[in-house]
Amino acid sequence: MISNAIVFLVPTFLDEEGMDALPAYILEAVQASEVFFVENERSARRFLKKIWKEMVIDNYPWYPIHEAEEKWKPDFLGHLKAGKKIAILSEAGCPGIADPGQLLVAAAQQAGAKVRPLTGPSSLLLSLMASGMNGQHFTFHGYLPIEQNARIRKIREIESASRKEGSAHLFIETPYRNLSLLESLTSTCLPGTRLCIAVSLTGKNESIRTRTMEEWKKNTPDIQKKPVVFILQAGSGSVR
């Protein structure tokens, strides 16, 4: 059991113009931290200097965990055993939620360290809150398949499950493939199936709109190369 170590899960902004979505107490956690495990070191350093201008960045150990959490786990456990206060940051939003951090947090839990999740913006929760869809029963799928036939099969599976359970289904896409995914959705799903498209959350150009597939097909939004969360919820009526 490790009693002195603390792991702070530090949220970051979703949009650089959305800094006011971050609570002030994040600064206290950052100032208390002695080691930083971050998804992207460059953007994390920029973010931390934004909220704490006096921070001497090079005074701290830095570990880039993008696709490398397992690699750094021994170092992470070493810092825990030394009773260090550790911050974990992802590229945007909350670490461990559709972002790196989960493996390190699991190691901290297993070691008996204190884990403190800090409040901050999550694109998934913000979009679901504003979508008008089922916040009691929802599933996040991450990225859908890239290959067209596999993607269509997955979309049909999601629509069928949503219709059967009345559930909402969230997924994301690499920004430059947003329009390709939207075309697959509108051409595959039933016209009355609803789709929420949440764009640039917390930014000045934020847009969160829920329409039917038929409506989206008639009025394609400008979402290419923008951060988007898609949420699908099928009606309980028609069956394919």
C-alpha positions in Angstrom: 0.0 0.0 0.0 1.4 3.4 -1.0 -0.1 6.1 1.2 1.8 9.3 0.4 1.7 9.3 -3.4 -1.1 11.2 -5.2 -2.0 10.9 -8.9 -3.8 14.0 -10.2 -5.8 13.5 -13.4 -5.6 17.0 -14.9 -8.0 18.0 -17.6 -6.9 20.3 -20.4 -8.9 22.6 -22.7 -10.8 21.2 -25.7 -10.2 24.5 -27.6 -7.6 27.2 -26.8 -10.4 29.7 -26.7 -12.3 27.7 -24.1 -9.9 28.2 -21.1 -12.8 29.4 -19.0 -14.2 25.8 -19.0 -11.3 24.8 -16.7 -11.9 25.3 -12.9 -9.3 27.3 -11.0 -8.4 24.5 -8.6 -6.5 22.7 -11.5 -3.6 25.2 -10.9 -3.2 24.0 -7.3 -2.8 20.4 -8.4 -0.3 21.4 -11.1 1.7 23.4 -8.6 1.7 20.5 -6.2 2.8 18.0 -8.8 6.4 16.8 -9.0 6.3 14.5 -12.1 4.3 14.8 -15.4 3.1 11.9 -17.5 1.5 13.5 -20.6 0.1 12.4 -24.0 2.0 15.1 -25.9 4.9 16.8 -24.1 5.0 19.9 -26.4 1.3 20.7 -26.0 1.3 19.9 -22.3 4.2 22.3 -21.7 2.4 25.0 -23.6 -0.9 24.4 -21.7 0.9 24.4 -18.3 2.7 27.7 -19.0 -0.6 29.1 -20.0 -2.1 28.5 -16.6 1.1 29.0 -14.6 3.4 31.5 -16.2 6.1 31.2 -13.5 6.5 27.4 -13.9 10.1 26.4 -14.7 9.3 23.6 -17.1 12.7 22.0 -17.1 12.7 21.5 -13.4 10.3 18.5 -13.7 10.6 15.0 -15.1 8.5 14.5 -18.2 7.2 11.2 -19.7 5.3 11.1 -23.1 2.7 8.4 -22.8 1.1 8.5 -26.2 1.1 4.8 -27.3 3.8 4.2 -24.6 2.0 3.8 -21.2 3.2 0.3 -20.8 6.8 1.4 -21.4 6.7 4.0 -18.7 4.8 2.0 -16.1 8.0 0.9 -14.2 9.0 4.6 -13.9 5.5 5.5 -12.9 5.5 2.9 -10.1 8.9 4.0 -9.0 7.7 7.6 -8.5 4.6 6.2 -6.6 6.8 4.2 -4.3 8.9 7.3 -3.7 5.7 9.1 -2.5 5.7 11.6 -5.4 2.7 13.7 -6.5 2.2 12.9 -10.2 0.1 14.7 -12.8 -1.4 12.9 -15.8 -2.5 15.0 -18.8 -3.9 14.1 -22.1 -3.9 16.1 -25.3 -7.4 17.5 -24.8 -10.2 16.9 -22.3 -9.9 14.4 -19.5 -7.1 11.8 -19.2 -8.4 8.2 -19.4 -11.6 9.1 -21.2 -11.1 8.4 -24.9 -7.5 9.4 -24.2 -4.3 7.9 -22.6 -4.0 7.5 -18.9 -6.1 4.4 -18.1 -3.1 1.9 -17.8 -1.2 4.2 -15.4 -4.3 4.9 -13.3 -5.0 1.1 -13.1 -1.4 0.7 -11.9 -1.9 3.4 -9.3 -5.1 1.7 -8.1 -3.4 -1.6 -7.8 -0.5 -0.1 -5.9 -3.0 1.5 -3.5 -2.1 5.1 -4.4 -4.6 8.0 -4.0 -6.1 9.0 -7.4 -7.7 12.4 -7.7 -9.8 13.1 -10.8 -10.2 16.8 -11.4 -13.2 18.3 -13.0 -12.9 19.6 -16.5 -14.4 19.6 -20.0 -15.1 16.3 -21.6 -16.2 16.5 -25.2 -18.2 13.2 -24.8 -20.2 14.4 -21.8 -20.8 18.0 -23.1 -22.1 16.7 -26.5 -24.3 14.1 -24.8 -25.7 16.7 -22.4 -26.7 19.0 -25.3 -27.9 16.4 -27.7 -31.3 15.6 -26.3 -30.5 11.9 -26.4 -30.4 9.2 -23.8 -28.0 10.1 -21.0 -29.2 7.2 -18.9 -28.1 4.5 -21.4 -25.2 5.3 -23.8 -22.2 3.6 -25.3 -18.9 5.1 -26.6 -17.4 3.3 -29.6 -14.2 5.4 -30.2 -13.4 5.3 -33.9 -15.5 3.3 -36.3 -13.7 1.1 -38.9 -12.0 2.9 -41.8 -12.7 0.2 -44.4 -16.1 1.0 -46.0 -17.8 -2.4 -45.8 -16.7 -2.9 -42.2 -17.8 0.6 -41.4 -21.3 0.1 -42.8 -21.7 -3.2 -40.9 -20.7 -1.4 -37.7 -23.1 1.5 -38.3 -26.0 -1.0 -38.9 -25.1 -2.8 -35.7 -25.1 0.4 -33.8 -28.4 1.6 -35.2 -30.0 -1.8 -34.5 -28.8 -1.8 -30.9 -29.9 1.8 -30.4 -33.4 0.9 -31.7 -33.7 -2.2 -29.6 -32.4 -0.5 -26.4 -33.4 3.1 -26.8 -29.7 3.9 -26.2 -27.4 6.7 -27.5 -24.2 5.8 -29.3 -21.2 8.1 -29.4 -18.2 7.9 -31.7 -15.4 10.1 -33.1 -13.4 10.3 -36.3 -10.1 11.7 -37.5 -11.1 15.3 -38.5 -10.1 15.0 -42.2 -12.4 11.9 -42.5 -15.5 13.6 -40.9 -17.4 14.1 -44.1 -16.7 10.6 -45.3 -18.1 9.2 -42.0 -21.2 11.5 -42.3 -21.8 10.3 -45.8 -21.6 6.6 -44.6 -24.1 7.4 -41.8 -26.7 9.2 -43.9 -26.6 6.6 -46.7 -26.7 3.6 -44.3 -29.1 4.6 -41.5 -32.9 5.0 -41.7 -34.0 8.5 -42.6 -35.7 9.0 -39.2 -32.6 8.0 -37.1 -31.3 11.0 -35.2 -27.7 12.2 -35.3 -26.1 14.8 -33.1 -23.0 16.5 -34.6 -21.1 18.4 -31.9 -18.3 20.6 -33.4 -15.5 22.6 -31.8 -16.8 22.3 -28.2 -16.1 25.2 -25.8 -14.7 27.2 -28.8 -16.1 30.4 -30.3 -17.4 28.4 -33.3 -19.0 25.7 -31.1 -22.0 24.0 -32.8 -24.2 21.2 -31.3 -27.1 20.2 -33.5 -29.4 17.1 -33.5 -31.2 16.3 -36.8 -32.5 13.3 -38.5 -30.3 11.5 -41.1 -32.7 12.8 -43.8 -32.2 16.4 -42.6 -28.4 16.0 -42.5 -28.4 14.5 -46.0 -30.2 17.6 -47.3 -28.0 20.1 -45.5 -24.4 18.9 -45.1 -22.6 20.8 -42.3 -19.0 22.2 -42.6 -17.2 19.7 -40.3 -14.1 18.8 -42.4 -10.9 19.1 -40.4 -12.8 20.1 -37.2 -13.0 18.2 -33.9 -16.4 16.5 -33.9 -18.3 14.1 -31.6 -21.1 12.1 -33.4 -24.1 10.7 -31.4 -26.6 8.4 -33.0 -30.0 7.4 -31.6 -32.5 5.4 -33.6 -36.3 5.6 -33.2 -38.3 2.7 -31.9 -40.5 2.4 -34.9 -39.3 1.3 -38.4 -37.1 -1.7 -38.9 -34.9 -2.1 -42.0 
